[in-house]
Amino acid sequence: MIAVTVRDDSAKCDPSLFGRAVLDREGVLVHTTDGVNSQGWLQGGSAKAGKPASCDFLVQRDGTIIRLVPRGTYSYHAGVCKWEGRVDRAGKVSQLLIGVEVENADSAGQTPTEVQHIAVAALILRAAWHHAFSPLSVYGHYGLAYPMGRRSDPYGFDWGYVMWLLAHNRDALVLTGDKAF
């Protein structure tokens, strides 16, 4: 069994970075932060800098998962995206897809750690079970950002390893600590 810790720090988040959820979740959108010590930025620093962005969960370098926005809400994480053939400028993708930021210094050439990949896989499995979507409904920000090429994250993310974890370790990946959902 591989246990991953989840901590709820959502009470610290600036309310301008999330909205009340009205749509059912249909998958996960994975990002990388291009920085370290990202929690403060994602819970208010980005808004203060005039570039509001957050995510539902942050996966730290040691694999700890932190819930950043309150339950029953969604984070503003996707930006302008192309989803199901339509350009979304209204934030629908942020509501439909759970935003997961993997803490990673992209511009320094850093890549996500093995334990971060394990944590992301565990979070995907739990989210898929809780929201009744396929664990294969997982996207990289680069694949949905509009126009194409606007985003390149998640940088260095090993999709093959995460898919292998999802397929072969379903019963071994466990979230511990505060409830994720």
C-alpha positions as CSV (number, residue, x, y, z in Angstrom):
1,M,0.0,0.0,0.0
2,I,1.2,3.5,-0.9
3,A,-0.3,6.2,1.4
4,V,-0.4,9.8,0.3
5,T,-1.2,12.6,2.8
6,V,-4.0,15.1,2.1
7,R,-4.2,18.4,4.1
8,D,-7.0,20.9,3.9
9,D,-5.8,24.5,3.9
10,S,-8.8,25.9,2.0
11,A,-9.6,28.4,4.8
12,K,-6.5,30.4,3.8
13,C,-7.6,31.0,0.2
14,D,-8.6,34.4,-1.1
15,P,-12.3,34.2,-2.0
16,S,-11.7,36.0,-5.3
17,L,-9.9,32.8,-6.5
18,F,-12.9,30.4,-6.5
19,G,-16.6,30.2,-7.3
20,R,-19.5,28.2,-6.1
21,A,-19.7,24.9,-8.0
22,V,-22.9,24.4,-10.0
23,L,-21.6,21.8,-12.6
24,D,-20.7,18.2,-11.9
25,R,-17.0,17.4,-12.2
26,E,-16.0,15.3,-15.2
27,G,-12.3,14.9,-15.0
28,V,-8.9,16.4,-13.9
29,L,-6.7,19.1,-15.4
30,V,-3.0,18.8,-14.5
31,H,-0.7,21.8,-14.3
32,T,2.8,22.5,-13.1
33,T,3.5,25.6,-11.1
34,D,6.9,26.7,-12.6
35,G,8.0,27.6,-9.1
36,V,8.5,26.4,-5.5
37,N,6.7,27.3,-2.3
38,S,3.6,27.9,-4.5
39,Q,0.8,27.6,-1.9
40,G,0.9,31.3,-1.0
41,W,0.8,32.4,-4.7
42,L,-2.1,30.0,-5.4
43,Q,-4.1,31.1,-2.4
44,G,-3.8,34.9,-2.8
45,G,-0.5,36.1,-4.1
46,S,-1.6,35.7,-7.7
47,A,-4.7,37.9,-7.0
48,K,-2.7,40.6,-5.3
49,A,-0.3,40.6,-8.3
50,G,-3.3,41.1,-10.7
51,K,-3.0,37.6,-12.2
52,P,-5.6,35.7,-10.3
53,A,-5.2,31.9,-10.6
54,S,-5.5,29.0,-8.3
55,C,-6.2,25.3,-8.3
56,D,-8.3,22.8,-6.3
57,F,-5.2,20.8,-5.1
58,L,-1.5,21.4,-4.9
59,V,0.9,18.4,-5.0
60,Q,4.1,19.4,-3.2
61,R,7.5,18.0,-4.0
62,D,7.3,15.5,-1.2
63,G,3.9,14.2,-2.5
64,T,1.8,15.9,0.1
65,I,-1.6,17.0,-1.4
66,I,-3.1,20.3,-0.2
67,R,-6.7,21.3,-0.8
68,L,-6.5,25.0,-1.6
69,V,-10.2,25.9,-2.1
70,P,-13.2,25.0,0.0
71,R,-15.3,22.0,-0.7
72,G,-18.3,22.8,-2.9
73,T,-16.4,25.4,-4.8
74,Y,-14.1,25.4,-7.9
75,S,-10.9,27.2,-8.5
76,Y,-10.1,29.5,-11.4
77,H,-7.4,27.4,-13.0
78,A,-8.1,26.7,-16.7
79,G,-8.2,30.1,-18.3
80,V,-9.4,30.3,-21.9
81,C,-9.7,26.7,-23.1
82,K,-11.1,24.7,-26.0
83,W,-13.3,22.0,-24.7
84,E,-15.5,19.6,-26.7
85,G,-14.9,21.7,-29.9
86,R,-15.9,25.0,-28.3
87,V,-13.8,27.9,-27.0
88,D,-14.6,28.5,-23.3
89,R,-14.0,32.0,-22.0
90,A,-16.6,31.7,-19.2
91,G,-14.9,29.4,-16.8
92,K,-16.9,26.2,-17.6
93,V,-13.7,24.1,-17.9
94,S,-12.6,25.3,-14.4
95,Q,-15.9,24.0,-13.0
96,L,-15.9,20.7,-15.0
97,L,-12.3,19.7,-14.4
98,I,-10.6,19.5,-11.0
99,G,-7.4,21.6,-11.1
100,V,-4.3,19.9,-9.8
101,E,-1.0,21.9,-9.7
102,V,2.2,19.8,-9.4
103,E,4.8,22.0,-7.7
104,N,7.8,22.1,-10.1
105,A,10.3,24.7,-11.2
106,D,9.7,24.2,-14.9
107,S,12.0,27.0,-16.1
108,A,14.9,25.6,-14.1
109,G,14.5,22.2,-15.9
110,Q,13.1,20.5,-12.8
111,T,10.7,17.6,-13.4
112,P,8.1,16.2,-11.0
113,T,9.2,13.6,-8.5
114,E,8.2,10.0,-8.4
115,V,6.1,10.6,-5.2
116,Q,4.3,13.5,-6.9
117,H,3.3,11.2,-9.8
118,I,2.1,8.7,-7.2
119,A,0.1,11.4,-5.4
120,V,-1.5,12.6,-8.6
121,A,-2.6,9.1,-9.5
122,A,-4.1,8.5,-6.0
123,L,-5.9,11.9,-6.3
124,I,-7.2,11.0,-9.7
125,L,-8.6,7.7,-8.5
126,R,-10.3,9.2,-5.5
127,A,-11.7,12.1,-7.6
128,A,-13.0,9.6,-10.2
129,W,-14.6,7.5,-7.6
130,H,-16.2,10.4,-5.7
131,H,-17.5,12.2,-8.8
132,A,-18.3,9.1,-10.9
133,F,-16.1,9.9,-13.9
134,S,-13.5,7.7,-15.7
135,P,-10.0,7.9,-14.2
136,L,-8.8,8.3,-17.8
137,S,-10.6,11.7,-18.0
138,V,-7.3,13.4,-17.3
139,Y,-5.8,16.3,-19.3
140,G,-2.7,18.4,-19.5
141,H,-3.2,22.1,-19.5
142,Y,-1.3,22.3,-22.8
143,G,-3.9,20.1,-24.4
144,L,-6.9,22.4,-23.7
145,A,-5.4,25.9,-23.4
146,Y,-6.6,28.2,-26.3
147,P,-5.1,29.2,-28.6
148,M,-3.0,26.0,-29.0
149,G,0.5,26.6,-27.7
150,R,-0.6,29.2,-25.1
151,R,0.5,26.8,-22.3
152,S,3.1,24.0,-22.1
153,D,2.4,22.6,-18.7
154,P,2.5,20.1,-17.0
155,Y,6.2,20.3,-17.8
156,G,8.2,17.1,-17.5
157,F,5.1,15.1,-16.4
158,D,5.4,11.4,-17.0
159,W,2.0,10.5,-18.3
160,G,3.0,6.9,-19.1
161,Y,3.9,6.3,-15.4
162,V,0.7,7.9,-14.1
163,M,-1.4,5.8,-16.5
164,W,0.5,2.7,-15.4
165,L,-0.1,3.6,-11.8
166,L,-3.9,4.0,-12.5
167,A,-4.1,0.7,-14.3
168,H,-1.9,-1.5,-12.0
169,N,-2.1,0.0,-8.5
170,R,-5.8,1.0,-8.0
171,D,-6.0,-0.9,-4.6
172,A,-2.5,0.2,-3.4
173,L,-2.9,4.0,-3.7
174,V,-4.5,5.4,-0.6
175,L,-5.2,9.0,0.5
176,T,-4.7,9.6,4.3
177,G,-5.3,12.6,6.5
178,D,-8.2,15.0,5.9
179,K,-10.8,13.8,3.4
180,A,-10.0,15.1,-0.1
181,F,-13.7,15.3,-1.1
